[in-house]
Amino acid sequence: MKASFAFSCCMLTVIAMSVVDAGFEARAEWRSADIRADWTGRDFACSPGPVPKNEFCNAATRGLVAVCWASRRTGECNNALTWCTYKKVTLQTRPDGAAAGDVYVCR
């Protein structure tokens, strides 16, 4: 009986540690790259607003960039004036666009 109790306590401790550890995983979030740039094409989404939405920053998009503009109406992104686009490029990809905006990186 003592061995079974010890095993149960051990397993509960392991499970509890796993849950606590999972809660401390770093969440992905957009961070300013402190540069202005643009990349032609390779967009996978857009959103209205001056900063990127966290829903587009996750384990699958870590390292990718978002470019945001405070005043750029192009007809893209539901004709928003202030908006962000999410790119399938990293900071190591050479910028090749003409409309530089504020760059953010999913980290």
C-alpha positions in Angstrom: 0.0 0.0 0.0 2.8 2.4 0.9 4.5 1.8 -2.5 1.2 2.5 -4.3 0.7 5.7 -2.3 4.3 6.8 -3.0 3.9 6.1 -6.7 0.6 8.1 -6.8 2.2 11.1 -5.1 5.1 10.9 -7.4 2.9 10.9 -10.5 0.8 13.8 -9.2 3.9 15.8 -8.6 5.1 15.1 -12.1 1.8 16.1 -13.6 1.6 19.2 -11.5 5.1 20.2 -12.5 4.2 19.7 -16.2 1.2 21.9 -15.9 3.2 24.6 -14.1 6.0 24.4 -16.6 3.5 24.7 -19.5 2.1 27.8 -18.0 5.5 29.5 -18.0 6.2 28.8 -21.7 7.1 32.1 -23.5 4.1 33.2 -25.5 4.8 34.5 -28.9 4.2 38.3 -29.3 5.0 41.0 -31.8 7.9 43.2 -31.0 9.1 46.3 -32.7 12.2 45.8 -34.8 12.9 49.5 -34.6 13.2 49.8 -38.4 11.0 50.9 -41.3 11.0 48.6 -44.4 8.7 46.8 -46.8 8.8 43.5 -48.7 6.9 43.0 -52.0 4.2 40.3 -51.8 4.5 37.3 -49.6 1.5 38.5 -47.4 -0.4 35.9 -45.6 -2.9 38.2 -43.7 -3.7 41.7 -42.8 -5.6 43.5 -40.0 -6.7 47.1 -39.4 -5.0 49.1 -36.6 -1.6 50.6 -35.9 0.1 47.5 -34.4 0.0 43.8 -35.3 -2.6 41.5 -33.8 -1.3 38.8 -31.5 -3.6 36.2 -33.1 -1.1 36.2 -36.0 1.9 35.6 -33.8 2.3 32.0 -32.7 4.8 29.1 -32.8 4.3 28.7 -36.6 5.0 32.4 -37.3 7.9 33.0 -35.0 10.6 35.0 -36.8 8.2 36.3 -39.4 7.6 40.0 -39.8 4.6 42.4 -39.9 4.7 45.8 -41.5 2.3 48.5 -40.3 1.3 51.9 -41.7 -0.4 54.7 -39.8 -1.7 56.4 -43.0 -1.7 54.3 -46.2 -5.0 53.6 -47.9 -4.4 51.3 -50.9 -7.6 49.4 -51.1 -6.0 46.5 -49.4 -7.1 45.2 -46.0 -10.8 46.3 -46.5 -9.6 49.8 -47.5 -8.2 50.6 -44.0 -6.1 53.7 -43.6 -4.2 52.4 -40.6 -3.3 48.7 -41.0 -0.7 45.9 -40.8 0.2 43.1 -43.2 1.8 39.9 -42.1 4.7 38.6 -44.3 6.3 35.3 -45.0 9.7 36.8 -44.6 12.2 37.3 -41.8 14.5 40.2 -41.0 17.2 38.5 -42.9 15.2 38.8 -46.1 16.4 41.8 -48.0 13.6 44.5 -48.2 12.4 45.1 -51.7 9.2 47.1 -51.3 8.7 50.8 -51.9 6.3 51.6 -49.1 8.3 51.5 -45.9 6.3 50.9 -42.7 7.0 50.1 -39.1 8.4 46.6 -38.9 7.5 44.1 -36.1 8.9 40.6 -35.5 7.0 37.7 -34.0 9.1 36.4 -31.1 
